[in-house]
Amino acid sequence: MGFNDEFDFPKPVSLIKQCIQLSTEPEDTVLDFFAGFGTTAQAVIELNKSSANNIHFICVQLPETCDESSSAYKAGYKTIADISKERIKRAINKQKEEDKKVIKKEVKQTSLELDIGENSIGRVKTEIEKTEFQPNKNIVDLGLKVFKLSDSNFKLWRQLGIESVAELEKQMEFFTDPVSQEAQIENMVYELLLKSGFDINSKIEHRNNCFSINENEMILLLEEVHQALVNEVMNLKPLKIIALDKLFEGNDQLKTNTALQLKNAGVDFKTI
């Protein structure tokens, strides 16, 4: 993997693969709370290539700082987590390159021709080498998501320490828009995903300014809201819709009508 100098005591991938084989069933998830240099992830990736079990992995690693005198730190990997991520990426890229390889088939064909001269009959043996390329059918679907623990994208209500009406009014004014100034759309999607009880590997589709989770099981409206979009979303028949309250600003009628329409349709509707 090109990390020989960075590992002081690397765990053998073959040993981890054997442990996983003995303790998992198809579609299981392997959780490594101390990912270290990503050996478990590499083992799962290689194991999936040789079997059809489709094992998943979750690796957790604190951003522990590398020794500044180490070769890893000098190579640009400031934390153990940096090394782990890079190793997993390389393991995935290596697997992708192997998936691109083709199976070479050589077919030799022999033909016999007669060369009729004045005084002799000769034989000419001709060998034709034909090369065929076929794609490797045993291709593993590879993917990697990296999450970092950070502050919420939404402001938290401060209950303690409010001792006067003025402080309460200030807190209420602060929550006119509960979305944090540093919030990003993608981060909000995953935070709402987790808070709604969905898996981080849920299928997320972004189309027509709305986010669809698991084939419209849940819809997130985080960019805009208007009647045409509400009608379109209702036609998707989701179980739940979450929208940013500020998107209805200045249009209380649209918010009220949307809530009533979705309630009649049996859709769980919430605003933030």
Secondary structure as the mmCIF struct_conf table of DSSP 4:
data_model
#
loop_
_struct_conf.conf_type_id
_struct_conf.id
_struct_conf.beg_label_comp_id
_struct_conf.beg_label_asym_id
_struct_conf.beg_label_seq_id
_struct_conf.end_label_comp_id
_struct_conf.end_label_asym_id
_struct_conf.end_label_seq_id
HELX_RH_3T_P HELX_RH_3T_P1 ASN A 4 GLU A 6
BEND BEND1 ASP A 8 PHE A 9
HELX_LH_PP_P HELX_LH_PP_P1 PRO A 10 PRO A 12
HELX_RH_AL_P HELX_RH_AL_P1 VAL A 13 SER A 23
TURN_TY1_P TURN_TY1_P1 PRO A 26 GLU A 27
STRN STRN1 THR A 29 ASP A 32
BEND BEND2 PHE A 33 PHE A 34
TURN_TY1_P TURN_TY1_P2 GLY A 36 GLY A 38
HELX_RH_AL_P HELX_RH_AL_P2 THR A 39 SER A 50
BEND BEND3 SER A 51 ALA A 52
STRN STRN2 HIS A 56 CYS A 59
HELX_LH_PP_P HELX_LH_PP_P2 GLU A 64 GLU A 64
STRN STRN3 THR A 65 THR A 65
HELX_LH_PP_P HELX_LH_PP_P3 CYS A 66 ASP A 67
TURN_TY1_P TURN_TY1_P3 GLU A 68 SER A 69
BEND BEND4 SER A 70 SER A 70
HELX_RH_AL_P HELX_RH_AL_P3 SER A 71 LYS A 74
TURN_TY1_P TURN_TY1_P4 ALA A 75 GLY A 76
STRN STRN4 THR A 79 THR A 79
HELX_RH_AL_P HELX_RH_AL_P4 ILE A 80 LYS A 100
STRN STRN5 VAL A 102 ILE A 116
BEND BEND5 GLU A 118 ASN A 119
STRN STRN6 ILE A 121 PRO A 135
BEND BEND6 LYS A 137 LYS A 137
BEND BEND7 ASN A 153 ASN A 153
STRN STRN7 PHE A 154 PHE A 154
HELX_LH_PP_P HELX_LH_PP_P4 LYS A 155 TRP A 157
TURN_TY1_P TURN_TY1_P5 LEU A 160 GLY A 161
BEND BEND8 SER A 164 SER A 164
HELX_RH_AL_P HELX_RH_AL_P5 VAL A 165 PHE A 174
TURN_TY1_P TURN_TY1_P6 PHE A 175 THR A 176
BEND BEND9 ASP A 177 ASP A 177
STRN STRN8 VAL A 179 VAL A 179
TURN_TY1_P TURN_TY1_P7 GLN A 181 GLU A 182
HELX_RH_AL_P HELX_RH_AL_P6 ILE A 185 LYS A 195
TURN_TY1_P TURN_TY1_P8 SER A 196 GLY A 197
TURN_TY1_P TURN_TY1_P9 ILE A 200 ASN A 201
BEND BEND10 SER A 202 SER A 202
STRN STRN9 ILE A 204 ARG A 207
TURN_TY1_P TURN_TY1_P10 ASN A 208 ASN A 209
STRN STRN10 CYS A 210 ILE A 213
TURN_TY1_P TURN_TY1_P11 ASN A 214 GLU A 217
STRN STRN11 MET A 218 LEU A 221
BEND BEND11 GLU A 223 GLU A 223
HELX_RH_AL_P HELX_RH_AL_P7 GLN A 227 ASN A 235
TURN_TY1_P TURN_TY1_P12 LEU A 236 LEU A 236
BEND BEND12 LEU A 239 LEU A 239
STRN STRN12 LYS A 240 ALA A 243
HELX_RH_3T_P HELX_RH_3T_P2 ASP A 245 PHE A 248
TURN_TY1_P TURN_TY1_P13 GLU A 249 GLY A 250
HELX_RH_AL_P HELX_RH_AL_P8 ASP A 252 ASN A 264
TURN_TY1_P TURN_TY1_P14 ALA A 265 GLY A 266
STRN STRN13 ASP A 268 THR A 271
#
